[in-house]
Amino acid sequence: MNESYYLSLLVFSPLLGIILLAFMSKDSEKSIKLLGFMATLPPAILALMAYVSRLMGKDLADFSERVRWIQFGNLPQMGEDFFTVYYELGIDGFSLLMIVLTAILSTLAAIASFHIKKEWKGYYMLFLLLEIGMLGVFTAQNLILFFVFFELTLIPMFFLIGKWGFFEKEKAAYSFLIYNGLGSAILLIVIMVLFARTGTTNIEALKILVNTANSDLITPLSDSVKYGLLIALLVAFGIKLPIFPLHSWMLRVHVEAPPSIVMLHSGILLKIGAYGLIRFGMGIFPEQFKELAVVLAVLGVINLLYGAFLAFIQKDFKMVLAYSSISHMGIVLIGLGALNQAGIQGAIFQVVSHGLISALLFFLVGVFYERTHTTDISKLGGMAKGMPIASGFLLAGAMASLGLPGMSGFVSEFMAFLGLFEEMPWLAAVGTLGIIMTAVYLLRAVLAITYGRADREFAGITDLRSYEWAPVLVLVGLIVLIGVYPAVLSEPLKSVLLGLGG
């Protein structure tokens, strides 16, 4: 295979599924669902092949692509790259992990989508378009291309929430669109300022130009401008992550969107916020980021405690998991705020780990809802009697989320807090209260669901069906693999951590 087009093939391979679906009868439920699932396999295979190639010593730079795309003006005296935007894709260790995570979760979410009851053709076409956007975000090597793919994720998500969601689906969809649209507008302003001042949107070029004294900029960037741009990035990606108090939209999405879509939203889309902070905030403005490290760490502890305490009082299991996501994203901010190798590595591990754990828990939410038509904790009591296998996997997911040793959650939380204890021990000590509360609210909810008082007969309830085994086994297997052998993540990250100064 020609490596020059490898990433383009990876990103746009779901497009073939969209084209084939367009010609299918909208009433062919089984065929549509099978094709929707099959269309997610090529990017998954290509992503895993790239990961294996990296482990075998291949240079990821060999996968890079660069083609002239848009030119603004004609200033040959300034060089051919000046005010020129390229279609350029590339990967490093961090983006490779995110691509693999995206491809795997997309395939598993396509299986979870078998529970969708109506208009399957439109659903899977939008689903595959969303996957293209997510894959593109993590391969884009310039800010404008990143922004294009970033916006591409918003359109299908809006319709997937608003059309196939639950009771207040329209409100959730518009909340998603308004908040994320605001974040996109702020991000676009940052991109345009950098483009106007430097003449490029290439990420690697910006790292050099912005941080080199006497660099050949059109207009020098003062420290105050750099601070302003970094704070704007923090707000733009803070909405996506989300950072308290920019989180209310996310709660609605987690509760009202179909569980299969929440698998991708919680597992991947929220992580774009963390990816943007690391790739652009820390990468392009390292000095300013260093001075805001304490603020990030404080925001992380606030997220951790706020999410944990509110998760404890929720009566709906989806709300418990929604606040849990807010809490666990606080650990990402804690790791970034530590700004040392342990902290940054812990933050990246948490991005991947929480993506797997939240996908597992929301998949099981979908399984339980499909049988019982409720996610109220009090009404789900005694599920261990009727669905012992699904309940066992639910307990395993909860153990991973609360940081049980031997699972991925423990590794990420340990490293993030290790990094923070090295730099700000007093703040880390406060943050450990959130870890304790995580165990409390998760065990409270899961034990009430599995062993609480049962209000129904379980004679007609089936446990995991044949097609439901694959997602839980894959996700639990990956969670345990990372927990017992963290090198599967740390090995590709070595050069990335050096580049970030960790």
Secondary structure, 3 states (H helix, E strand, C coil): CCHHHHHHHHHHCHHHHHHHHHCCCCCCHHHHHHHHHHCCHHHHHHHHHHHHHHHCCCCHHHHCEEEEEEECCCCHHHCCCCCEEEEEECCCHHHHHHHHHHHHHHHHHHHHHHHCCCCHHHHHHHHHHHHHHHHHHHHECEHHHHHHHHHHHHHHHHHHHHHHCCCCHHHHHHHHHHHHHHHHHHHHHHHHHHHHHHCCCEHHHHHHHHHCCCCCCCCCCCHHHHHHHHHHHHHHHHHHCCCCCCCHHHHHHHHHCCHHHHHHHHHHHHHHHHHHHHHHHHHHCHHHHHHCHHHHHHHHHHHHHHHHHHHHCCCEHHHHHHHHHHHHHHHHHHHHHHCCHHHHHHHHHHHHHHHHHHHHHHHHHHHHHHHHCCCEHHHHCCHHHHCHHHHHHHHHHHHHHCCCCCCHHHHHHHHHHHHHHHHCHHHHHHHHHHHHHHHHHHHHHHHHHHHCCCCCCCCCCCCCCHHHHHHHHHHHHHHHHHHHCCHHHHHHHHHHHHHCCC
